[in-house]
Amino acid sequence: MGAVAGCLGALLGIGGGVLLVPVLNGLLGIPFREAAAVSLVGVLGTAAGAASAPGNRTLVNPRLALTLLVFSVTGATIATFAVPYFADRVREITFGITTASIAIMMLLRVNKRNVLPPGEHDLGVYGARIHDADTNTDVEYRVKRLPIAMVVATIAGALASFIGIGGGIVIVPALNSMCGVPMRAAAATSVLMIGVTAVPGVVTYWRLGYLGDFQLAAMVTLGALAGYRIGAAIGPRAKVVWLKILITTILSAVALQYLVLRAL
């Protein structure tokens, strides 16, 4: 499952926590807070895999990533103070609501793209030119609604610490749906952010004693490292529309698990 999470990290720009937490908690029976702790270590593995696989670096928007990191790390640090005071069921409901909301957002924009043909466009401070693998051409994009991206990055960081995700599952759809960033560029930029965003949560879960199974965390991390390489290799061949459908399917299944099946 660590390998699958790493592969999804390369394809979708997520840390894999949205898959790891439900599997560790729902299938293996690990308490939610311990599953979240292991998941965050797996997120670090995905980020390390990204650092060692240079294929997506041309898609990364480093200026945008560094700006949003200020907000995501701030949100992650603030949320660590709330970690000991909430029951696991509250975390599960938060997880389910988050995944359901993002699935709806992605479904509404499954066939929409945020690219401009190369030309004399004013791309602003955060815009960029990238190569579009779907059309095999160079395209441009302009980042819109930057304050929304900052707010979303803060929320993503808070969720990273609170429910054990890297934050990419929130950041990527927001950048793509609301801020005009193409899916592949949003994913590559998110992967640059998730490792740093996960650090406050990892430290807090370890300090509270929730990160007790180091062997499990190590296996997940090794899997994520290998899985990222696989995802990076097949990513350019995957159509953006299918990536959006994939992420929507995963989110819908997780929302169903925590909002419906757990309530029965």
PLY file of the C-alpha trace (Angstrom):
ply
format ascii 1.0
element vertex 264
property float x
property float y
property float z
element edge 263
property int vertex1
property int vertex2
end_header
0.00 0.00 0.00
2.96 2.28 0.52
3.96 1.67 -3.09
0.45 2.48 -4.29
0.48 5.66 -2.20
3.84 6.68 -3.68
2.58 6.00 -7.18
-0.47 8.18 -6.53
1.88 10.84 -5.22
3.66 10.99 -8.56
0.44 10.91 -10.56
-1.74 13.21 -8.47
0.60 15.25 -6.28
-0.70 13.78 -3.02
1.22 12.26 -0.14
-0.84 9.10 -0.15
-2.39 9.62 3.27
-5.87 9.67 1.76
-5.28 6.01 0.85
-2.99 4.90 3.68
-5.15 6.08 6.58
-8.33 4.22 5.47
-6.35 1.05 4.71
-4.39 1.06 7.97
-7.45 2.02 10.00
-10.23 0.20 8.15
-8.54 -2.96 6.89
-5.75 -3.53 9.42
-7.71 -2.28 12.43
-5.11 0.22 13.61
-6.58 3.09 15.68
-7.09 6.22 13.60
-4.49 8.36 15.36
-1.82 5.65 14.96
-2.79 5.17 11.31
-2.44 8.94 10.83
1.03 8.85 12.40
2.23 6.06 10.09
0.62 7.80 7.13
2.53 11.02 7.76
5.81 9.08 7.75
4.70 7.59 4.44
4.12 11.13 3.17
7.76 11.87 3.95
8.67 8.81 1.87
6.64 10.11 -1.06
8.35 13.50 -0.78
11.75 11.80 -0.67
10.80 9.84 -3.78
9.96 13.09 -5.52
13.32 14.57 -4.57
15.14 11.59 -6.08
13.09 11.51 -9.31
13.77 14.63 -11.39
11.23 13.90 -14.12
8.51 16.31 -12.94
10.76 19.21 -12.01
9.98 21.11 -15.19
6.34 21.21 -14.08
7.07 22.51 -10.57
6.24 26.15 -9.83
8.84 26.80 -7.10
7.82 30.40 -6.44
4.21 29.39 -5.86
5.25 26.37 -3.75
7.50 28.40 -1.44
4.82 31.07 -0.99
2.14 28.51 -0.09
4.52 26.59 2.18
4.53 29.53 4.58
0.79 29.06 5.02
0.65 25.24 4.97
3.36 24.87 7.61
1.68 27.54 9.74
-1.62 25.65 9.55
0.09 22.34 10.31
1.86 23.78 13.34
-1.28 25.37 14.79
-3.27 22.15 14.33
-0.75 20.12 16.32
-2.02 21.75 19.50
-5.49 20.29 18.86
-4.33 16.73 18.13
-4.55 15.33 21.71
-8.01 16.77 22.43
-10.22 15.17 19.78
-11.58 11.64 19.62
-10.83 9.42 16.65
-14.45 9.53 15.48
-14.16 13.31 15.08
-11.10 12.78 12.91
-12.93 10.17 10.85
-15.86 12.49 10.19
-13.46 15.30 9.29
-11.70 12.93 6.90
-14.97 11.91 5.27
-16.30 15.46 4.85
-12.98 16.60 3.39
-12.80 13.83 0.81
-16.47 14.17 -0.17
-16.15 17.93 -0.71
-13.05 17.62 -2.87
-14.56 14.76 -4.90
-17.52 16.99 -5.80
-15.19 19.85 -6.73
-13.12 17.63 -9.02
-16.18 16.03 -10.61
-17.57 19.44 -11.60
-14.36 20.29 -13.48
-13.38 16.90 -14.87
-13.32 18.13 -18.50
-12.03 21.68 -17.92
-8.42 22.70 -18.47
-6.41 25.75 -17.38
-3.94 26.31 -20.21
-3.29 29.12 -22.66
-1.54 28.80 -26.03
2.00 30.19 -25.94
2.07 33.87 -26.79
2.37 37.33 -25.34
0.23 36.70 -22.28
0.81 38.55 -19.02
1.48 35.58 -16.74
2.01 37.65 -13.61
4.42 36.83 -10.81
3.39 33.18 -10.42
2.49 32.18 -13.98
4.66 29.81 -16.00
5.16 28.03 -19.29
5.17 24.21 -19.25
5.10 21.34 -21.71
1.66 19.76 -22.00
2.04 16.00 -22.41
-1.60 15.61 -23.49
-1.14 17.78 -26.60
2.67 17.55 -26.87
2.91 21.35 -27.02
4.15 24.17 -24.82
1.37 25.98 -22.95
1.12 28.80 -20.44
-0.97 29.46 -17.35
-1.63 32.32 -15.00
-2.26 31.83 -11.27
-5.58 33.37 -10.27
-7.09 34.06 -6.84
-3.81 33.72 -4.93
-5.45 34.66 -1.58
-7.75 31.63 -1.96
-4.70 29.43 -2.54
-3.14 30.82 0.66
-6.27 30.06 2.70
-6.53 26.57 1.20
-2.84 25.91 1.92
-3.42 26.83 5.57
-6.41 24.48 5.78
-4.44 21.73 4.03
-1.63 22.09 6.55
-4.07 21.91 9.45
-5.67 18.77 8.02
-2.21 17.24 7.50
-1.57 17.33 11.24
-5.14 16.57 12.30
-6.01 13.58 10.10
-2.64 12.40 8.78
-2.66 13.46 5.14
0.06 15.36 3.33
-2.29 18.15 2.30
-1.87 17.54 -1.44
-5.36 16.07 -1.69
-6.65 19.55 -0.76
-4.04 21.71 -2.47
-4.08 20.06 -5.91
-7.86 20.30 -6.55
-7.91 23.87 -5.22
-5.04 25.03 -7.42
-6.61 23.30 -10.41
-10.25 24.24 -9.84
-10.04 27.71 -8.32
-6.60 29.13 -9.12
-6.07 28.30 -12.80
-3.10 25.93 -12.41
-3.05 22.93 -14.80
-3.46 19.54 -13.15
0.07 18.28 -13.81
1.68 21.53 -12.65
-0.52 21.59 -9.53
0.46 17.98 -8.75
4.20 18.57 -9.22
4.09 21.76 -7.12
2.13 20.00 -4.37
4.69 17.20 -4.08
7.34 19.83 -3.40
5.22 21.02 -0.45
3.86 17.90 1.23
7.05 16.66 2.88
7.72 19.93 4.69
4.03 20.31 5.60
3.98 16.85 7.20
6.92 17.48 9.56
5.01 19.26 12.41
2.47 16.42 12.47
5.14 13.69 12.50
6.96 15.34 15.41
3.72 15.78 17.37
2.45 12.23 16.83
5.84 10.83 17.82
5.94 13.03 20.94
2.45 11.88 21.97
3.37 8.21 21.55
1.09 7.53 18.57
4.00 6.55 16.32
4.80 3.30 18.04
5.07 0.81 15.17
8.32 1.89 13.53
8.55 -1.28 11.43
5.19 -0.57 9.82
6.19 3.05 9.21
9.46 1.87 7.62
7.68 -0.57 5.29
5.23 2.12 4.18
8.07 4.56 3.55
10.12 2.07 1.50
7.03 1.26 -0.54
6.34 4.95 -1.14
9.90 5.52 -2.36
9.60 2.71 -4.92
6.03 3.57 -5.87
6.87 7.16 -6.68
9.37 6.02 -9.33
6.67 3.88 -10.94
4.16 6.72 -10.94
6.71 9.16 -12.35
7.39 6.77 -15.23
3.74 6.32 -16.24
2.56 9.84 -15.39
3.33 11.49 -18.75
1.32 8.78 -20.54
-1.78 9.24 -18.37
-4.44 11.62 -19.65
-5.37 14.44 -17.28
-9.07 13.57 -17.49
-8.33 10.04 -16.29
-6.21 11.37 -13.43
-9.14 13.52 -12.34
-11.50 10.54 -12.54
-9.03 8.45 -10.52
-8.72 11.00 -7.73
-12.50 11.50 -7.65
-13.06 7.74 -7.35
-10.59 7.38 -4.49
-12.05 10.34 -2.62
-15.61 9.08 -3.05
-14.68 5.64 -1.71
-12.98 7.12 1.35
-15.92 9.44 2.03
-18.28 6.46 1.79
-16.16 4.51 4.29
-16.08 7.18 6.98
-19.43 8.93 6.54
-21.70 5.99 5.71
-20.18 2.58 6.50
-18.78 3.62 9.89
-22.18 5.02 10.87
-24.00 1.71 10.21
0 1
1 2
2 3
3 4
4 5
5 6
6 7
7 8
8 9
9 10
10 11
11 12
12 13
13 14
14 15
15 16
16 17
17 18
18 19
19 20
20 21
21 22
22 23
23 24
24 25
25 26
26 27
27 28
28 29
29 30
30 31
31 32
32 33
33 34
34 35
35 36
36 37
37 38
38 39
39 40
40 41
41 42
42 43
43 44
44 45
45 46
46 47
47 48
48 49
49 50
50 51
51 52
52 53
53 54
54 55
55 56
56 57
57 58
58 59
59 60
60 61
61 62
62 63
63 64
64 65
65 66
66 67
67 68
68 69
69 70
70 71
71 72
72 73
73 74
74 75
75 76
76 77
77 78
78 79
79 80
80 81
81 82
82 83
83 84
84 85
85 86
86 87
87 88
88 89
89 90
90 91
91 92
92 93
93 94
94 95
95 96
96 97
97 98
98 99
99 100
100 101
101 102
102 103
103 104
104 105
105 106
106 107
107 108
108 109
109 110
110 111
111 112
112 113
113 114
114 115
115 116
116 117
117 118
118 119
119 120
120 121
121 122
122 123
123 124
124 125
125 126
126 127
127 128
128 129
129 130
130 131
131 132
132 133
133 134
134 135
135 136
136 137
137 138
138 139
139 140
140 141
141 142
142 143
143 144
144 145
145 146
146 147
147 148
148 149
149 150
150 151
151 152
152 153
153 154
154 155
155 156
156 157
157 158
158 159
159 160
160 161
161 162
162 163
163 164
164 165
165 166
166 167
167 168
168 169
169 170
170 171
171 172
172 173
173 174
174 175
175 176
176 177
177 178
178 179
179 180
180 181
181 182
182 183
183 184
184 185
185 186
186 187
187 188
188 189
189 190
190 191
191 192
192 193
193 194
194 195
195 196
196 197
197 198
198 199
199 200
200 201
201 202
202 203
203 204
204 205
205 206
206 207
207 208
208 209
209 210
210 211
211 212
212 213
213 214
214 215
215 216
216 217
217 218
218 219
219 220
220 221
221 222
222 223
223 224
224 225
225 226
226 227
227 228
228 229
229 230
230 231
231 232
232 233
233 234
234 235
235 236
236 237
237 238
238 239
239 240
240 241
241 242
242 243
243 244
244 245
245 246
246 247
247 248
248 249
249 250
250 251
251 252
252 253
253 254
254 255
255 256
256 257
257 258
258 259
259 260
260 261
261 262
262 263
